[in-house]
Amino acid sequence: ERIVTLDGSPVPFSLVENKVVSFQAVPVGVLESSVESAALQIQNNQGYSNSQNENRRPYSFYGDTRGDFVNGISLSAGSTYTLRVRFYSENRQAGEQLLDEVLSFTVQ
């Protein structure tokens, strides 16, 4: 279930309270047909960190089983999270790096 598109705005804790969440990176525009793999990282200001390499869509921060997302994490109120997405033109995070984007958000 998609609950929010992250744009850097604060995420209300009431939206994620008592839920396990996952994240997906979606290439759009000219990147949509060029991306073959992704390197994904999430961390927070409390020392949590997770990395995931994906060679097929969906590009999920915690992986997937035939398109069903693997459970992610419970977000903590007052924590700041940073997501980093790197898209590549070839499998196994090879070829040209097409995007290196960082997005941070706080759960309030």
C-alpha positions as CSV (number, residue, x, y, z in Angstrom):
1,E,0.0,0.0,0.0
2,R,1.5,3.3,-1.1
3,I,1.0,5.9,1.6
4,V,3.2,8.9,0.6
5,T,5.5,10.2,-2.1
6,L,8.6,11.6,-0.4
7,D,9.5,15.1,-1.4
8,G,11.6,16.2,1.6
9,S,8.5,17.4,3.6
10,P,8.1,16.1,7.2
11,V,6.2,12.8,7.5
12,P,3.5,12.9,10.2
13,F,4.1,10.1,12.7
14,S,0.4,9.3,12.7
15,L,0.8,8.2,9.1
16,V,3.5,5.5,10.0
17,E,2.7,4.7,13.6
18,N,2.6,1.0,14.3
19,K,3.4,0.2,10.6
20,V,6.4,-1.4,9.0
21,V,7.4,0.6,5.9
22,S,9.5,0.0,2.8
23,F,10.6,2.4,0.0
24,Q,10.8,2.1,-3.7
25,A,12.9,4.2,-6.1
26,V,11.1,4.8,-9.4
27,P,13.0,6.0,-12.5
28,V,10.9,8.5,-14.4
29,G,11.2,10.6,-17.6
30,V,14.2,9.9,-19.8
31,L,15.6,7.5,-17.1
32,E,12.6,5.2,-17.2
33,S,13.9,3.1,-20.1
34,S,17.6,3.5,-19.4
35,V,17.9,2.1,-15.9
36,E,19.0,-1.5,-15.5
37,S,20.1,-1.6,-11.8
38,A,20.1,0.5,-8.6
39,A,22.1,0.8,-5.5
40,L,19.9,2.0,-2.6
41,Q,20.8,3.1,0.9
42,I,18.8,4.3,3.9
43,Q,20.1,5.6,7.2
44,N,18.9,7.6,10.1
45,N,20.3,9.9,12.7
46,Q,20.1,7.1,15.3
47,G,22.8,4.9,13.7
48,Y,20.5,2.7,11.6
49,S,21.7,1.9,8.1
50,N,20.7,-0.6,5.3
51,S,22.0,-1.1,1.7
52,Q,20.3,-2.9,-1.1
53,N,21.4,-3.6,-4.7
54,E,18.6,-4.3,-7.2
55,N,19.0,-5.6,-10.8
56,R,15.3,-5.7,-11.6
57,R,12.2,-3.6,-11.0
58,P,10.8,-2.8,-8.5
59,Y,13.9,-1.1,-7.1
60,S,13.0,-1.7,-3.4
61,F,15.2,-0.5,-0.5
62,Y,14.7,-3.9,1.3
63,G,14.3,-6.2,-1.8
64,D,11.3,-8.0,-3.0
65,T,10.0,-11.5,-3.8
66,R,8.4,-11.5,-7.3
67,G,7.4,-7.9,-6.9
68,D,6.1,-8.1,-3.3
69,F,8.2,-5.9,-1.1
70,V,10.1,-7.4,1.8
71,N,9.2,-5.7,5.1
72,G,11.2,-2.7,5.9
73,I,11.4,-0.8,9.2
74,S,9.3,1.0,11.7
75,L,10.0,4.8,11.5
76,S,10.6,6.6,14.8
77,A,9.1,10.0,15.7
78,G,11.8,12.7,15.8
79,S,14.2,10.7,13.6
80,T,15.7,12.1,10.4
81,Y,16.1,9.5,7.5
82,T,18.3,9.8,4.5
83,L,17.6,7.8,1.3
84,R,20.3,7.6,-1.4
85,V,19.5,6.3,-4.9
86,R,22.0,5.5,-7.6
87,F,20.7,4.3,-10.9
88,Y,23.0,2.5,-13.5
89,S,22.7,1.7,-17.2
90,E,23.8,-1.9,-16.7
91,N,23.0,-4.8,-14.3
92,R,25.1,-5.2,-11.2
93,Q,25.5,-1.5,-10.7
94,A,27.8,-1.2,-13.7
95,G,27.9,1.0,-16.8
96,E,27.1,4.6,-16.7
97,Q,25.8,6.1,-13.4
98,L,22.6,7.8,-14.5
99,L,21.5,9.3,-11.2
100,D,22.9,9.9,-7.7
101,E,20.1,11.4,-5.6
102,V,19.8,12.0,-1.9
103,L,16.6,12.8,-0.1
104,S,16.2,13.4,3.6
105,F,13.0,13.6,5.7
106,T,12.0,13.8,9.3
107,V,9.2,12.0,11.0
108,Q,7.3,14.4,13.3
